[in-house]
Amino acid sequence: MTTKVPTIVYTLTDEAPALATYSLLPIVRTFASAAGIKVTLSDISLAGRILAAFPERLSEAQRVADGLNELGELTQDPHANIIKLPNISASVPQLRACVAELQAQGFDIPDLPEEAKTDEEKSAAERYSKILGSAVNPVLRQGNSDRRAPAAVKAFVRKYPHSMGAWSKASRSHADYMNGGDFFSSEQSVTMDKDQTVRIEFVNKAGQVELKKELPLQTGEVLDGMFMSAKALEAFFEQTLQDCKETGVMWSLHVKATMMKVSHPIVFGHAVKVFYREVFEKYGELFDELGVNPNNGMNSVLEKIKTLPQSTQDEIEQAIHDCYEHRPEMAMVDSVKGITNLHVPSDVIVDASMPAMIRNSGQMWGRDGKQKDTKAVMPESTYARIYQEVINFCKTNGAFDPRTMGTVPNVGLMAMKAEEYGSHDKTFELTEDGTMRVVDANGQVLMQHDVEKGDIWRACQTKDAAIRDWVKLAVTRARHSATPAVFWLDADRAHDNELKKKVEAYLQEHDLTGLDIHIMSYNEAIRFSMERMMRGLDTISVTGNVLRDYLTDLFPIMELGTSAKMLSIVPMLAGGGMYETGAGGSAPKHVQQLMEENHLRWDSLGEFLALAVSLEELGIKEGNARAKILAKCLDKATELLLDNGKSPSRKAGELDNRGSHFYLSLYWAQQLAAQTDDADLAAHFAPLAKALAENEQQIVAELNAVQGQSAGLNGYYHVDPAAVEKVMRPSTTLNQTLAALKG
Amino acid sequence: MTTKVPTIVYTLTDEAPALATYSLLPIVRTFASAAGIKVTLSDISLAGRILAAFPERLSEAQRVADGLNELGELTQDPHANIIKLPNISASVPQLRACVAELQAQGFDIPDLPEEAKTDEEKSAAERYSKILGSAVNPVLRQGNSDRRAPAAVKAFVRKYPHSMGAWSKASRSHADYMNGGDFFSSEQSVTMDKDQTVRIEFVNKAGQVELKKELPLQTGEVLDGMFMSAKALEAFFEQTLQDCKETGVMWSLHVKATMMKVSHPIVFGHAVKVFYREVFEKYGELFDELGVNPNNGMNSVLEKIKTLPQSTQDEIEQAIHDCYEHRPEMAMVDSVKGITNLHVPSDVIVDASMPAMIRNSGQMWGRDGKQKDTKAVMPESTYARIYQEVINFCKTNGAFDPRTMGTVPNVGLMAMKAEEYGSHDKTFELTEDGTMRVVDANGQVLMQHDVEKGDIWRACQTKDAAIRDWVKLAVTRARHSATPAVFWLDADRAHDNELKKKVEAYLQEHDLTGLDIHIMSYNEAIRFSMERMMRGLDTISVTGNVLRDYLTDLFPIMELGTSAKMLSIVPMLAGGGMYETGAGGSAPKHVQQLMEENHLRWDSLGEFLALAVSLEELGIKEGNARAKILAKCLDKATELLLDNGKSPSRKAGELDNRGSHFYLSLYWAQQLAAQTDDADLAAHFAPLAKALAENEQQIVAELNAVQGQSAGLNGYYHVDPAAVEKVMRPSTTLNQTLAALKG
């Protein structure tokens, strides 16, 4: 029991989910208030985070609270209950676009410098670096991760399966990755036997030592060091291109440039430079003058050369076209608009792009808009192998069948910026040849690598407490789900061997009676999971955080057609809980459709599911019986919504996001009115249930009537709340009916 | 100690190995006699077996001893020591050719009837049925099987690796097999709880019961019943052809028609009828009149239509060509001669053809003589899955490297006609719809299958004693080789589940301390073995007999470039031993080259290796110390032979089989003269060693001088011994030097 008002913090993010929030949040507040629960809103949008970073440059009226910072503090509160919607993991181009929009709206924020020289530029660059990429998750995810497909969703898919592209045994598609010279092959790992501060140093050929970073480490903490050779990487890219040219298979690149925001854009940039080798060889100096950054994709070239005389532009564009002549066909992001796989680093994110390819018969789209067999290039081999395993499996056994396949939930090691999640400030692109080393407090070298100019060196840390909690969470999940659990730990990896020792020890702290717990290499684990899945059996994957990201897109996209319908819970180390709705995908195309046709196809199903768990756990933790009833009735309402086909349509003029919110309200209210656990609560909701049912036709008509014409939001990253509220709440009848209950 | 003269029985077989015997056996006898060992020769050639089957039709002078029958009896003798060379597993066309040759030589043996009508024809048909296919092995293999790559051969290959075709990740090659309607999906299995005779019955739709066979079974014996649906089989073939046509991948069929001599020719015949559907639809009746049997391949059509008017022949040939127009490209056995994959059932035997394809970058040869990606069709899925697993592995990891790869020895369940090895007389092609069932002594139905006309039903038996011995042999091999052993038992197979219970029980009869023994499904087992093999690690495969055949070609062909260099031992249940030399391959092309150029490229390495083990075990069992010394020195001689490059060349005018035998004699004599364990033996061989060394140039010159012109054998299946001896022992100097020792 707490003396504070029980509170759920809902997050305002970006794009489609943020727009949907304008419609859904009033409904949520209406229902939650019946249990005395307050639902607050915290702005963690990209625009909001940028504005919060430069208070000194804004007027009093323009200043905003630092929502992310506040939420970060809240994660340490055992009562924290946060519903986290998908947000933009901003790439550099996205960040620039947002900055430009804010500047146009009159906010005096600085540009993101190409190359920071002045102190002011350096300060700006540093603040922006904290906003780039997956900046939100590391702050909020103060615990490990528990993700699974909700039973209702799984049951629905079994009845109404999504399409799965057939696989041919003769498919040429495959995954390709480095066989040396990458992070995997160079990884070293040590576990600290005491608290100490270690130094990450670079020693150049002349023997001069440069301190890169001091790192305070705790007893039992695992520290890894590894590097990717730029030479080996470029040779690998060239070889994949030659191979595609010879075999006639389409070439594609899949990186994780948003989350791995320091290392993967560099990897991406090497691909750009190798694919368009002649262009960069010929115009390299000019590009340097113009500030072209290949790490931002070919878009950067095309943007920067606009300042050149037309004849030079034509010459460069011709040189680019010449590359297409002798290079293999490249997979397109948008063949109509000519957007290639190398256009910007954030278009093709491996987590989502590989499952999409696998669901699409192993094919991607070519320049002619036709789907073709593809080489999926993922330079870093560590986790890329699993995709080749999946591809081989699908070639051999055909596509998975959503009607009969089992499910693979995930327990992910994520807490305290574990593993790659916390590597960004320990990642260095080297500017000369030499040695990278980690030296302990006694001057002892813990690990070292001979590196060359251009190589990417990085360190990862994993705290003992995070690992221990992860093992506990895996055992708990295995127990609750009565499902076998597999720790994915690869004997070929130094890091995993350190973790394996801990896992074996910490498993002994739990009652394992009747549990079926394995430790397997990645290849074994994915094969084991797929063999079971094909036979309708479930298997919990217990993994590190990059694999968590991969698998919680891969399996849901095959099982459910989307990862947005997954339950995603972060049981915080401090005792609170964060309930994430959907995995990624802020859906720019949805926003575009809303602006053009006033139809929002965003499906808030992830929000419904997360809200139910949020209410249930609040009910349990705070002893709030009504919260538990709200949760139970919400789950039933969601099931009814799915079964009655009241999810948003993709087509303007039909039920959209707003309409689905109406039906959720209707079913939720009806369930609450019908339940017998709390008569007062039933009575409270009975009039609402009745009014909504009676006005069904009217409300739906009002919601659909506005569709078919453009809708103004007065912004993209930073919309006008009043304008959006008008767009997202167009049914006066619904608004009034809801308001009536409140009063 | 035995009172009998210690004896090694050497076998006279067919084709190249039989020709080589004329040169090698005199040498073996010369050396063995020094240890008081007699080496007898037993004729188990195809021609010999045919002649032995019809004594009443031959003159006194023409009659031959029934070598196979005598050897069969010898297998029950604990002193048995048999060196078994590769022999022909005759297909029907081969049998007919042999019969024709014998008839031309004046032997009054009957034709193999197309369809036996008279009693005489039926008697002939029955006797021939015992000669067809793998008729020799089931008689001689009175024990389980222990096969491995000799250390000397493995070491040699690591120094001088054979070529391995590179694999492309974009390869379209794959294995295809039925996903239902085959033996795998219908298998039922029961273990007898007492000695009893069961009845295999067919019940037709009218309820009439036909006794197919009475089967006496022992307590603990495992009985399996299964069937392949002819309809499903033909639909599967059609689908594979359509798939190849769509994807542009070449089509090939891989069966085991020699060993699975009843069921697989029928399967092959269905493929012929489906591929050339229009031909058989249009000319079916005519073909029936002509006695065309599609189970004998398209060769049967081409042979039989020769009696027709030229215009009809042309018409049929045109119809055949029309099929090629709309069917996918088919893999060729000999593209120069136009011999397709469907020409005769014995040309493409899966054991050897799949490893050859895998070693050849996953490709086979097309009509234009070029190698191409291929669909390898193996209808019965039971063991076919492992090839898809290998193909996926090679696509993912590239070809195996003979310089670094580990080895996969095999312990095979083979004794007492176990499993498929003894299924031939329990295999039935059904002539009407109905039910096949097995009924026990009490009238209880043990298993039953609904079947249709054309379906192939079969039973397999596996005796408890054979299984128990197999488990013991596996444990012994694992102990001696200090290598992990994997029982390949698939939980999806009824038979394997029965075996698994026994394996688990019988393993407990042995000291397993320090042993690493696993039970895995086929897919798991082959993947596990390949993962280890790639890393240079060895893994013993413990399998049933068809998998034994597959794996002891697959792994040796990858590891050693050939399966002929494997040690292959059958520790007989009765206590004796059989030492097989090489796995299959009687090498018709070798014979052809000998006849054309008087050069025999056959490599007797398998004989050298088997002889060494034969001598060693005779030494141990009979307490013959000299036999052991002979064995040790022979192994050293073989190593020297390999290291000095004295194996046969493929090119006329260079060292051939006969020359390699000379060098073996030289090195063997030198080793014996140099050894110090037995001074008398050393003294005995010293003059021979000296004489052979002194005459090296002269002997090699004599051996090579005869090459380059044709050599007369006066036969192919039944050669003239005097003529062959003249051809195979052309060096007077060598012959005299050897004879000098004897005297």
Interface residues (C-beta under 8 A of the other chain):
Chain A: S168 K169 A170 S171 R172 H174 D176 D243 C244 T247 G248 V249 D373 K375 Q388 E389 N392 K395 T396 R527
Chain B: S168 K169 A170 S171 R172 H174 D176 D243 C244 T247 G248 V249 D373 K375 Q388 E389 N392 K395 T396 R527
